[in-house]
Each structure stands twice: as structure tokens, then as C-alpha cells.
Amino acid sequence: MRALLTAASLALLALPGAAMADDKANPKGEAELAKMLEGRVAGKPVKCLSTHSMDNSTVIDKTAIVYRSGSKLYVNRPRSGAEQLDDDDILLTKLYGSQLCNVDKVDLIDRSSRMWSGFVLLGDFVPYQRVKTSSR
């Protein structure tokens, strides 16, 4: 009986790992994101962004949302729902103040049908800045 309980416990522990193994990164989206971030270095993640300084956003299919603020790019890999991201979707964000934060939900609206197509729960925002090169 004890061996059966141990085996059952181990099986339960293996499930989250198995689920994560199935959540493979989208190679096309990762390649697009890498190209966008070329020549930039990551900074310390932040929990919120001021909406006053945001210029625009770009959806990377099934991968991330990239917010531009001046020369910085902030990459947000949603905590949930990234597999629903489609670069043809419209982002519908309801703000409850002047900041977009890692606890916010963003609805996705299909551009063609104007129908709701899903949502993402935002994660932390990772800033990327261009690498400063020294000229001699």
C-alpha cells in the first residue's frame, strides 16, 4: 500500500513538469522577438509601466507583447494566455489608473470579425535598451 501511495505521489509531482514540457516556445515567435531585440540588452524586470510614456505595442504571435517607450522596448511574456496571442488581434486594455501592471488582463479582439478571441494575464515587463558602443 505504501509503495502505491509513493508511486501515486510521484505521478502527481510529474504532471506539472509534463505540462511544462508540452508548453514549448513558438520558434517563429521567438525568432521574430530575437530579431526585434537585436543589439539590445535586458534590464531588471519591472511590475508596471506608465501609460503616459508608451508609444505603441506589437504582438508577437503566441509569444509576447512588446511595448515601446521612447528608445526602450518592454517585453511582456504573459503569465497565462500567450498561446492565444495573434499579431492580427487588437489589444483591449482596461486601465484602472495611469499604469499597466503585471496583474492586469488584456482582452484580444479579432481584427476581422471584431469578436472577442481570448485574453492574456500580463507578467513582468523586461526593459531592453540598445547597447552603447564606444567610438574611438
N, C-alpha and C positions, 0 to 999 in steps of 0.2 A: 504494500500500500504506500509506504514511504517513497519507494522508487517511482511509483506512478505519479505522486504529487510533485516530486522533484522534476520529473520529465515534463509534467504539465506546466510547472512554473517556468522552466527553461523555454518551453514553446511560446509562452506568453511574452517573455522577455525578447524573444527573437522577432516577434511580429513588428514592433516599431522599426527595427533595423531593416527588415524585409520591405516594409512600406517605403522607407527612405531609399532603398536601393532601386525601387521602381521609379522614384521621382528623379529621373535622370535629367540633367540640364539639356535645354534645347540647343543643339550645336549651332543652328543657323542664327538664333537669337544671341548666343554667346559671342559668335563671330562678329555680328553687327555691333554689339556693345563694345567689344575689344577695339574695333576699328574707330568707333566714336571716341574712345578713351585714349587712343594712341597719343603718346607724348605727354601724358598726364600722370600724376601720382596721386594716390589716395591719401586723404587726411583722416582725422578722427571722426567717426560717425556722430551725427547729431540727431536729437529726437524730433526737433521741429524746424521748419523753415518759415521765414516771414514771407507772406504772400505779396507784400509791397515791392519786394525786390525780385520776384520771379518774372522772367521774361516769357518763357514758354515751356512746353513739355513735349517729350517724344516717347511714344510707346514702343518698346522693343518686344516683338511677338513672344509670348509665353515665357518672358524673362524678367523684365524690369520696366520701370518708368524713369526717365531721365528728365530732371527739372533743370533749366538753365537760369542762373542768376548772375548777370554780368559775365565775367570770363570763367566762372566756376560752373561745373556740372555736378549735380547731386543725383546719385543713383539710388533708387529705392527698389529693393527686391522685396516685394510684398510677403508678409508673413503667411498669407493664405490667398489663394485665387490666381496666382501668377500664370497658371496653365490656361486661364481664360483671357489673358491679355492678347489683343489683336490690334495691330497698328492701324486698322481701319475703324476702330472704335472711337467714340467720343467719350472723354472722361467727364463725369458729372460729380463734382466735389461739393459737398455742403460744408461750409466753414462755420465754426462757432467761435469766431474771434479773428484775429489777424494772422494766425499761423496755421500751417498744415503740419500735422504731427503724426507720429508713428502709431497712434491709437485711432486714427481716422479711417473711414471706409470711403472708397471711391467706387461709384457705380459706373458700369460700362454700358454705353448705348451704341447699338449697331448703326453705323452711318447711313446705310441704305434704307433700312426699314424704320429707323427711329425707335426701335423697340429695345427694351432693357435686355441685355445679353449676359449679365453677371455682375460681379463685384470683386474687389480686392481689398484686403486689410493691409494697410501700409506697414512697412518695417522702418528701421532707422534709415536716415539719409546719409550716404557716404559722399563727402565732397571730393572732387577731383580738380586739381589745378595743373596748368601747364608747367612743365619743368623749366626752370630758369637756367639758361645756358650762359656761361661766362664767355665774353668775347675778348680776344687778345689781340 
